[in-house]
Amino acid sequence: MAPPASGSAARRGRTADFARVAGGVRWDRITRWALLALVAVLLLLYVNPVRSYFATTARAGEEKAKVQQLQAEHARLVQRRKALQTPGAVEVEARKQGYVKPGEKAFVVSGLSKDGK
């Protein structure tokens, strides 16, 4: 009489017998391939959302930088608006653009260097 089979060896024997059913079809291999195909399909379904997530994250960073730039420009413009509300500021800006008061004569001086010397 043969010695009693250990539990795991007996299970392996039954699994091997179960895997080979009529016609020699290896259902264990077919099951593995089916699971592998299912995992591959699931991975393919996740590719587009992941790509979209990274693209959105990159765009959000760009937009955040743009917002900071616009906030800095806004602060500069608010400061300039406050400066222009002083009594003499409008006159100074008008003279920079070449305006003169009624009755004044405008003179153009050419040939000076940019540093004023």
DOTORDREN-584630 format. One line per 5 residues: for each residue x, y, z of N, C-alpha, C. Coordinates in steps of 0.1 Angstrom, whole numbers. Each point is the difference from the previous one (the first is absolute). Layout:
# residues N
X Y Z X Y Z X Y Z; ... .
END
This chain:
# residues 117
8 -12 0 -8 12 0 9 12 0; -5 11 -7 8 12 -1 -2 9 12; 11 7 4 -2 9 11 -10 11 -3; -7 5 11 -10 10 -3 6 13 -5; -7 6 -10 5 12 -7 -2 12 9 .
10 9 0 -2 12 8 -11 8 -6; -5 10 8 -12 8 -4 3 8 -13; 11 7 -1 3 8 -11 2 -8 -13; 7 -11 1 2 -9 -11 -13 -5 -6; -9 -4 9 -13 -5 -4 -8 11 -7 .
1 12 5 -7 11 -6 6 3 -14; 13 0 -2 6 2 -13 -5 -11 -10; -1 -12 5 -4 -10 -9 -15 2 -5; -8 4 9 -14 3 -3 -1 12 -10; 8 10 3 0 12 -9 5 -4 -14 .
10 -8 -1 5 -4 -13 -11 -8 -7; -7 -9 8 -11 -8 -7 -11 9 -4; -3 10 8 -11 10 -3 4 8 -12; 12 4 -1 5 9 -11 -1 -8 -14; 2 -12 0 -1 -8 -12 -14 -7 -1 .
-9 6 -8 -13 -6 -1 -1 -5 -14; -11 -4 -4 -2 -6 -13 7 7 -12; 6 -7 -8 7 5 -12 14 6 3; 5 -1 12 13 5 4 0 15 1; -11 7 2 0 14 2 5 4 13 .
10 9 0 6 4 13 -7 13 5; -11 -2 8 -8 11 5 8 9 9; 10 -5 7 7 9 8 8 10 -8; 5 -4 -11 8 9 -9 -10 10 -7; -11 -5 -4 -10 9 -6 -5 11 10 .
-2 -4 12 -4 9 11 11 10 2; 12 -4 0 11 10 2 1 10 -11; -2 -5 -13 1 9 -11 -12 10 0; -12 -5 4 -12 8 1 2 11 11; 6 -4 11 3 10 10 10 10 -4 .
10 -4 -7 10 9 -5 -6 9 -10; -8 -5 -9 -7 9 -10 -9 10 7; -7 -4 10 -8 9 8 8 11 7; 11 -3 6 9 10 6 5 9 -11; 4 -5 -12 5 9 -10 -11 9 -5 .
-12 -4 -1 -11 8 -5 -3 11 11; 1 -4 13 -2 10 10 11 11 0; 12 -5 -2 11 10 -1 -2 9 -12; -4 -5 -11 -2 9 -11 -11 10 2; -10 -4 8 -11 9 3 4 11 9 .
11 -2 8 5 10 9 10 10 -7; 5 -3 -12 10 8 -6 -5 14 -3; -11 1 -6 -5 13 -4 -3 9 12; -7 -5 11 -2 9 11 13 4 7; 9 -9 1 13 4 6 7 11 -8 .
0 -2 -13 6 10 -9 -7 13 1; -13 0 1 -8 12 2 3 7 13; 2 -8 11 3 5 13 14 8 0; 10 -6 -6 13 6 -1 -1 13 -9; -7 -1 -11 -1 12 -8 -8 11 8 .
-10 -3 7 -7 10 8 8 6 11; 8 -9 6 9 5 11 10 10 -6; 6 -3 -11 10 9 -7 -7 13 -3; -12 -1 -6 -7 12 -4 -4 9 12; -3 -7 11 -4 8 12 13 7 5 .
11 -6 -1 13 7 4 2 13 -8; -2 -2 -13 2 11 -9 -10 12 3; -13 -4 2 -10 10 3 3 6 13; 5 -7 10 3 6 13 11 11 -2; 10 -3 -8 11 10 -3 -6 12 -7 .
-9 -2 -9 -7 11 -7 -8 8 10; -7 -6 9 -8 8 10 9 8 9; 12 -5 4 9 7 8 5 12 -8; 3 -2 -12 5 11 -9 -11 11 -1; -12 -4 -2 -11 10 -2 -3 7 14 .
2 -7 11 -2 7 13 11 10 2; 12 -3 -4 11 10 1 -2 12 -8; -5 -2 -13 -3 11 -9 -12 8 6; -10 -6 6 -11 7 5 5 8 12; 8 -5 9 6 8 11 7 12 -6 .
8 -2 -10 7 11 -6 -9 11 -6; -11 -4 -6 -9 9 -6 -8 8 11; -3 -7 11 -7 6 11 9 11 6; 12 -3 1 10 10 5 1 12 -9; 1 -3 -13 1 11 -10 -13 9 0 .
-11 -7 2 -13 8 1 0 9 12; 5 -5 11 1 9 12 9 11 -2; 11 -2 -7 10 10 -3 -5 11 -9; -9 -5 -10 -5 10 -10 -12 8 6; -5 -3 12 -10 7 6 5 13 8 .
13 1 1 5 12 6 -2 12 -9; 0 12 6 -3 12 -8 9 2 -12; 13 -1 2 9 3 -11 4 -11 -9; -5 -12 2 4 -12 -7 -5 1 -15; -12 4 -1 -6 1 -14 8 10 -9 .
4 11 6 8 10 -7 13 -6 -4; 7 -7 9 13 -6 -3 -1 -11 -11; -10 -8 0 -2 -10 -10 -3 7 -14; -8 11 0 -3 7 -12 13 6 -6; 8 6 9 12 6 -5 10 -11 -6 .
0 -12 6 8 -11 -5 -4 -4 -14; -13 2 -3 -5 -4 -13 1 12 -10; 5 11 5 3 12 -9 -11 10 0; -10 0 9 -10 10 0 6 12 7; -6 12 -4 4 13 6 -13 7 4 .
1 9 10 -12 8 4 -3 10 -10; -12 5 -1 -3 10 -9 8 13 3; 6 6 -11 8 12 1 15 -4 2; 4 -12 2 14 -4 1 5 -3 -14; 13 1 -1 7 -3 -13 8 -13 2 .
-2 -10 -9 7 -12 1 14 1 -7; 10 -5 6 13 0 -7 5 -15 0; 6 -4 -11 5 -13 -1 16 1 -1; 6 -6 9 15 0 1 5 -14 -5; 8 0 -11 5 -13 -5 15 0 1 .
6 -12 -1 14 -2 0 5 -3 14; -8 -1 10 5 -3 14 1 -16 1; 10 -4 8 1 -14 3 -11 -4 9; -2 -13 1 -11 -6 9 3 3 15; 12 0 4 3 2 14 -1 15 4 .
-2 9 -9 -3 14 3 13 8 1; 11 -5 -5 13 8 1 3 5 -14 .
END
